Amino acid sequence: MIFASFASEPPSLELSLGPTMIGYFDRVFNGRPLEILGYSRQRIPCNWKLIFENIKDPYHASTLHVFLVTFGLFRADTPAAVKMDPSGAHSVLISSKRDAVSAAETAELATFRKDLSLNEPELVQPIDEFDDPHTAVMQTIWPNLIVQQQVNTLATRHIVPRGPGQADLLWTFFGYAGEDPVLRRRRLLQANLMGPAGLVSVDDGEVLQQTQDGASAYPEANYLVEMGGRDLADADHMVTEVAIRAFYQHYREVMDL
Amino acid sequence: MSELRDEIEELYARYAELLDDDCDLDGWLDLFLDDTRYELISRENFQLNLPVGLIICENKGMLKDRLFAMRELMLATPRWTRRVIGNLRVRAMQGDEVHVRAGYIIAQGLRAEPLALFSAGEFRDILTRGDDGNLRFRHKLTIYDHDLIANSVVKPL
């Protein structure tokens, strides 16, 4: 992984990310040699910041991504955390396996679609590979990089703005060199959830386009939808937009707004 | 040979018609064998021999899962498609397998927007006969030429 900067004396990655964020970064990039598994490229007709917002907003997953909810990968009460660096520029969304008690509650709640099952259930079943119970860790690194572990998919998503109304999202899927073929197959299987045709990610691309269409229809107007207060503190749940607020605070500072 | 060619052309015409019509996707699924493999992969990944595709289905069950998700679970703006499949060529016959290559172009329309070219690429498919004697897809490999996707691929190509 190579970062480049136009600054004559850029700060080190450790300094730039801060101690919390570098921890999550190193969780995936832990020195094991990586192996590229493939690329996907999509042009999303929306402002680049919306793509970043999408990955800083944990709440939408429980309402938008019906696939995840239907097949038990995610709910709003999934044990979760939102963490930021002190500047608010970088953030990470973490969701973890539910404990046994809430899994029972889930079984009760999920009955309305219990008739549904996947022909290939491994599509949503994780193989444990990290020393923690996190099933998804989505890290946004200022200004335009996303590092994702979602179930067993590992990928970076690089946002390249193409003017104010569209941006390219460049996905790089990877695994570790020499890893267990069973884990490798699972990564490739679960790549079906991600990217321009992803069973989950299609929702994002489509809704981002709709959001941009909605906003650009009224160029003379400003609108603001707020959820859950105005503070910028880390949260231990998913019903928060604090990482988006922190991002815009940093953005306004950098852009002198 | 020309009877076989007629059969192959009919299969691809059905494939295009059923996907574009949108009303009988189960009929589309019937064009695949149970142990089929469906892959949609960029020219870039294909050339670099990288395994990630936009869609990789290891069997018909996974393809079924995808169609279900597409119809019931995905949020996607309604769109129409029209595909033209041509340049059909039988490349090889191996045992009961017919290796076919073809080119495709897909146009797409979104809401009130004008027509746009959505995808172009090639099929490198393997066909065999199902129990009823009809040709079906054993391996459907679609390689799209353009790497960059106009937002989303909702329907299989």
Boltz contact constraints between the chains, C-beta under 6 A:
constraints:
  - contact:
      token1: [A, 37]
      token2: [B, 51]
      max_distance: 6.0
  - contact:
      token1: [A, 37]
      token2: [B, 52]
      max_distance: 6.0
  - contact:
      token1: [A, 38]
      token2: [B, 45]
      max_distance: 6.0
  - contact:
      token1: [A, 38]
      token2: [B, 50]
      max_distance: 6.0
  - contact:
      token1: [A, 38]
      token2: [B, 52]
      max_distance: 6.0
  - contact:
      token1: [A, 39]
      token2: [B, 44]
      max_distance: 6.0
  - contact:
      token1: [A, 41]
      token2: [B, 147]
      max_distance: 6.0
  - contact:
      token1: [A, 41]
      token2: [B, 148]
      max_distance: 6.0
  - contact:
      token1: [A, 42]
      token2: [B, 149]
      max_distance: 6.0
  - contact:
      token1: [A, 42]
      token2: [B, 151]
      max_distance: 6.0
  - contact:
      token1: [A, 43]
      token2: [B, 148]
      max_distance: 6.0
  - contact:
      token1: [A, 44]
      token2: [B, 151]
      max_distance: 6.0
  - contact:
      token1: [A, 66]
      token2: [B, 73]
      max_distance: 6.0
  - contact:
      token1: [A, 67]
      token2: [B, 69]
      max_distance: 6.0
  - contact:
      token1: [A, 67]
      token2: [B, 73]
      max_distance: 6.0
  - contact:
      token1: [A, 118]
      token2: [B, 65]
      max_distance: 6.0
  - contact:
      token1: [A, 119]
      token2: [B, 61]
      max_distance: 6.0
  - contact:
      token1: [A, 119]
      token2: [B, 64]
      max_distance: 6.0
  - contact:
      token1: [A, 119]
      token2: [B, 65]
      max_distance: 6.0
  - contact:
      token1: [A, 120]
      token2: [B, 61]
      max_distance: 6.0
  - contact:
      token1: [A, 120]
      token2: [B, 62]
      max_distance: 6.0
  - contact:
      token1: [A, 173]
      token2: [B, 52]
      max_distance: 6.0
  - contact:
      token1: [A, 188]
      token2: [B, 51]
      max_distance: 6.0
  - contact:
      token1: [A, 191]
      token2: [B, 52]
      max_distance: 6.0
  - contact:
      token1: [A, 195]
      token2: [B, 54]
      max_distance: 6.0
  - contact:
      token1: [A, 196]
      token2: [B, 54]
      max_distance: 6.0
  - contact:
      token1: [A, 196]
      token2: [B, 149]
      max_distance: 6.0
  - contact:
      token1: [A, 196]
      token2: [B, 152]
      max_distance: 6.0
  - contact:
      token1: [A, 196]
      token2: [B, 153]
      max_distance: 6.0
  - contact:
      token1: [A, 197]
      token2: [B, 54]
      max_distance: 6.0
  - contact:
      token1: [A, 197]
      token2: [B, 55]
      max_distance: 6.0
  - contact:
      token1: [A, 197]
      token2: [B, 153]
      max_distance: 6.0
  - contact:
      token1: [A, 199]
      token2: [B, 69]
      max_distance: 6.0
  - contact:
      token1: [A, 202]
      token2: [B, 74]
      max_distance: 6.0
  - contact:
      token1: [A, 202]
      token2: [B, 76]
      max_distance: 6.0
  - contact:
      token1: [A, 202]
      token2: [B, 152]
      max_distance: 6.0
  - contact:
      token1: [A, 203]
      token2: [B, 75]
      max_distance: 6.0
  - contact:
      token1: [A, 205]
      token2: [B, 151]
      max_distance: 6.0
  - contact:
      token1: [A, 205]
      token2: [B, 152]
      max_distance: 6.0
  - contact:
      token1: [A, 206]
      token2: [B, 75]
      max_distance: 6.0
  - contact:
      token1: [A, 206]
      token2: [B, 76]
      max_distance: 6.0
  - contact:
      token1: [A, 206]
      token2: [B, 77]
      max_distance: 6.0
  - contact:
      token1: [A, 206]
      token2: [B, 152]
      max_distance: 6.0
  - contact:
      token1: [A, 209]
      token2: [B, 151]
      max_distance: 6.0
